[in-house]
Amino acid sequence: MGRVGGSFFYTLPSFPHVSGIHKLLAALLALLALALVTPPPQPLGPPPGQRGGRAALGFFTVQLYGERPVAPSEVYQSGYTGAGVRVAVVDSGADYLHPDLAGAVECLVSLTVLSRGRPLVWCAGVNGTLQQAYEYEQTVYSLTGRYPWLDEHGHGTHVAGIIAGSGAASGGRYRGVAPGARLWVVKVFDARGEASTSAIVAALRFLASAPVDVVNLSFGSVEDDPALRDAVEQLAAAGKVVVAAAGNAGQYPYSVTYPARYDRVVAVAAVLRDGRPAPFSSMGGPGVEKPDAAALGVAVVAPLPRYTVTIEAARLNEYYGALSGTSMACAVASGLLALWVEAVGRAAVAEPGFARLHSAPANPFPVRTYSAGWGLLLPP
């Protein structure tokens, strides 16, 4: 156990590489017992010839502009919960046993540890319980030195909680936008918040044939990568609702990042609680009709892992933290679109322009702008 800011938290278990015949035998037996469910894992390295592109997670851990920390459920209310809707979170993994997430996580997918060259997947009720996934993850770490699904950064847990957190650890206070949705946690980002474009592309191609409805991409790159564009097109062609963060480059024309800049992606800007565009939120410009819509993205409270992570500065207590960024706004928008999928069906929500048609002008702008797009995305 450790302590941060007066609150106890759990520390990621430290599993040294196996030493001694007994430890080695125990680890191998544990792995063999699960081999019928999941093939042996291997660490992921960049595929030959795909080592160039990188993407990063963007956020701010300080409370900006005097804004008090606020939960999405305080701002967005609806008679829908996202029940029956599956949302994929392509990020840094998650603390999937967190009280707010344990009931929402359906599948865990790793692109940082592979199984026979394919994503390492664990689905609750198919491969076993999430607790068993955690125990298996310990074995994987002892053999590879990597956690396939646990969030060592913190960003992925926060994003997942904004979308579908139950608020269980706060008596419902810090509930997510669509607490009835089911989550597919897809880990591509490492403890530093970085990922190769090739890993992201592999994740998106995997999700194109997965039974998910909404794909949340709370990250960005300044590079227009053809492989990334093609993967996004593949997702959209498969009828998925693809949502991406506009970027945190500031109020400068043409600063929207990729993949948010692509036509078939809902690009989301960040606003303060009163609807004013956040100064860090990226802009489009003539010829780049982005962002599409805006959502709350400043001082957003959502779950953090219950153990030490890279973004400890964001922590409010054992269970929650406050972050600002278009990553948070993107997650809010994904939750809202999950509500719309429940209300009107995925086919309607996946239609081009749906988010624009269901947005209201953002204060103080009465018309569409390159700062906040067509305005604040509304719940059904």
N, C-alpha and C positions, 0 to 999 in steps of 0.2 A: 504494500500500500504506500501511497505517497500523498502529499498535500500541496494544493495550489489555492492561493487566495482563501484559506480557511476551510476549503472543502476537500473531502477525501476523493480520490480517484483511483482507478485501477491502472496498473502499469502493464504494458504489453509483456507477456511472458518472455523471458530470455531463454532461448533454447540453443545452447552451444552445439556445434557440430558433434555428432555422436562420437563418443570415445568409450572404449571398453566393450567387451564382447556382450555383456548383458544389455547395455543401452542400445547397442546396434541391433541385437536380436529383437528387442522389444519394439524398436521403431520399424524394423522390417516386417515383423508379424502384424503390426497395426496397419501398415501399408498394404500387406497382402490381404488382410481381411476386407479392405475396401476396394481391392483391385477389380472385383466383379462389378462394382458400381462405377468407379472412375479409373481410367488408365493411369499409369505412373506419370507424375508431373515432371516437367523440365523447365528451368528458368528460360525466359524469353530474351533473345538477343535480336538486334535489328537484322531483318532479312538481308541477304547480299544485294547490293545495289539500291537499298532503300534506307540509307543512313542519314540523309540530309535534313529533311523537314522536322521542325519541332513545334509544339504548341505548349501553352502555359495557362495555368489557372490565375485569374486576376481578381483581386479583392482588396478591401481595406479593413484592418482590424480595429481601427479607432472609431469612436462615435463622432461623426462629422456634423458640422454646422449646428451643434447644440441639440440635435435630435435625440429624443429619448429612445431607448431600445423598444421595439414594437414587434409583436407577433403578427404573422400574416392573418390569423383568424380575427384579429381586432379590426382589420381594414376590409377584408373580403368575407362576405357572408352570403350563403346561398342555401337553397333547400336541397341541393345536390351534394354528394360527398365523393363522387368519382367511383362509386361502387361498380365493380366489374371491369374497370379500366386498368390496363397495364401500362406503366410508365417506366421506360428504361433511362437510367441515370449513368451516362458515360463520364466517369470522373475518377476519383482516387480511392474508390471502394467505400466501405461503410462499416461503422460499428453496428453490425446487424443484430446484435443481442441487446442493444440499447432499448430501454423500455418503450420509447416512442416509435421504434422501427421494427421490433421483433414480430409484431403482428402484421406488418405490411410487406415485409420482404418475401418474395416468392422464389426468386432465383438469384444465384450469385454466379457471375461470369468473370473470369480472369484472362486478361491478355498480357499479364506480366509473368504468369506461370502457365505453361502450355501442357496439354496432354496429347502426346503423339502428334505434335504440330498443330493442334486445334485448341481453341479456348477451353480452359478448365472450368466446367460447369457443375454447380450443385443446386438442385431445385428441391425446396422443402416439400415433403410428402412423396417425392419420387426417389431421391437419393438418401433421404433420412431427414432428421430434424435439423434446425439451425444450430442447436447445441452440438449435435454430432458433426456438423460442418466445421464448427469451431475446433473441435477435438482433432478432426482430420487436418485442419489448417496447421495445427501445432506440429503434426507429424511431417507435413510438407515443409514447414520451416526448418525442422531439424535435419532434413535431407538436402534442402536446396538453399537455405539461408534467406528465403523470401516468403512473405505472406501473400497468398494469392488474392484474398478478398478483403481482409481487414484494412481499414483506412488509417494509414500512418501519418497523413497530412492533416486531415480534419475537414477539408473543403467538401468532399463527397458526402460525408455524414450530414453536414449542414444543409447542402442542397437537397438531399433525399428527405430530410426532415421538413424543409419548407414545403415540399410537394405533398408528402403523405404522412407526416408525423402525427401520432395520435394525441400528443400532449400528456401521455400517461404519467411522466415523471414530474409534471407541474400541475396535476389536477385538471388538465384540459386547457390551461391558460395559454400554453405555447403550441397550440395545435397547428398543423399544416393546412394548406389550402384545400387539399382533397384527401382527407384522412381515410376515405374508403377505398382509395386506389391501391393497387398492388405494384410493388417495386421490383424491377430487375436491376440489380446493382452490377454495373460493368466497370471493372477496374482496369484503367490504362495509365493513370498518372501515378508517379512515385511519391516518396515522402517529401521531395522538393517541389512538388507540384508541376512536374514536367513530364512530357510524353512525346514519343516519336510519332510523326504523322502516319507512318506505316502501321503502328499499333492501333491508332485511332481508325484508320481505314479498315483494318481487319475487323475491328469491333463493329463498325457500321455495316459492313457486309454480312457479318454474322446476324445482326439484328434485322436485316432486310427480310430474312426468312423466319424470324422468331415471332411468336404470337404477342407482340407488343403493339400498342396503339399510339403512344406519344414517346418521342425520343428527345431527351433533354441534353443539350450540349452547352454547358456553362464554362466555356473556354474559348480561346481565340488564338489566331496566328495572323501575322502580317503578310504571310505568303499565300498566294493563290496556287494551291497545289492541284494539278489536274486529277490525281488519284482521289483526293478528298472530294473534289467536286463530283466526280463520277459516283463515289460512294453515297453522297447525299442524294444525287439523282436516283440512285437505285432504291434508297429508302423511300423517297417520295413516290416513285413509280409503284412501290409495293403498298401504297396507301397509308404510310405512316405520317403522323403529324410531327414535323421536325422543328424544334425550337432552339434558338441559339442566342447567346449573349452578344450584344452589339459591340462590346469592348469598353475599356476604361481609359482611353487615350485623351479624354477631355473634349471640350466643346470646340473641336476643330473640324472643318469640312473634310469629308472623305476619310475619316478616321475609323469607320466601322471595319471590324476585322472579319476574317474568314473562320468558320463557314457562314456566319450571320449574313454576309454580303451576297450569298447566292440567292437566286430568284425563288427557289422552292423551299426556302427556310423562313420561318417566322423570326425576324430579328427583333430583339427586345431591348429597349432603352431603360435606364433607371431613373426614377423620380423620387423626390422626397414625399413625405406623407401628405403634404398639402397639394401635391401634383406638379410642383415645379421641377423641371429637369435637374438631375444631379450634375454638378459641374464636371464630374469625372466621366460622364457618359458620352460615348463616341457619337459622332454625327455622320450623316450622309451628305449629299450635295446634288446639284443638278446632274442627272444621268445616273446617279446612285440613289434610287428611291428607297432608302433605308434610313432608320429602322422602320419596322412596320407598326409597332405598338410599344407601349410603355407600361411598367409595373413598379410597385414599391421595391426600392433597392438600397435603402439607407438604414443602417442600424437595425437590421432584420434579425430577430431572435429565432433560433432553431437549434436542434441538437448538435452537440459536439461529442466525440468519443469520450468514454469514461476513463480513458487512460491518456498518458502524455502524448501530444501530437505536435507537429511543426508549428501550428498556429495557436499556441497557448495564449498569446496576447489577446485573443478574441474571447477567452473564457469568462463567463459570468458566474458559473457555479459548476458543480460536478457534472451536470447534465447538459448545460446550454451555453451558447456563445452568441455574440452579436457581430455580424459582418455587414459590410457595405460593398456594393459592386453590381455590375450588370449580370454577374453570375447569379446573384440573389434574385434580381428582377426576372431573369430567365426562368428560374425555378418557380417563382410565383406564377408566371405566365403558363408554364407547363401544367401546374396544378389547376389553373383556371380552364385551360383547354381540356384537361381531363374531365372537369365538370361538364363542359360542353359536349364531350364525346358521350358521356352518360345521358345527357339531355336530348341530343339530336342525332347521335350516331357518328361513328368515325368518318364515314364517307363524306358527310357534310362538312365536318371540321377540317378535313384534309383538302377541301377545295381551295384553290388559290384565292387569296383575298379575304378568307373567312375572318381572320383576326382583325383586319382593317375595318370590316363591316360591323364588328362587335366591340368597337372602341369608342370612347367619348373624348372630345377635345381636352387636352391636359392644360391645367392652369399654368401660366396666365395666357396661353395661346388659344384663341377661339377656332383656329383652323389647323390643318395639317402642317407640321414643321419637320425639318431635318434633325431636330433634337429629340422629339418624342413621337415621331411618326404620325399615325392617325389618332393618337391619344391613348388614354388609359384603357387597357383591356378590361372588359366587364365580365362579371360572373353571370351565369344564366339565372 
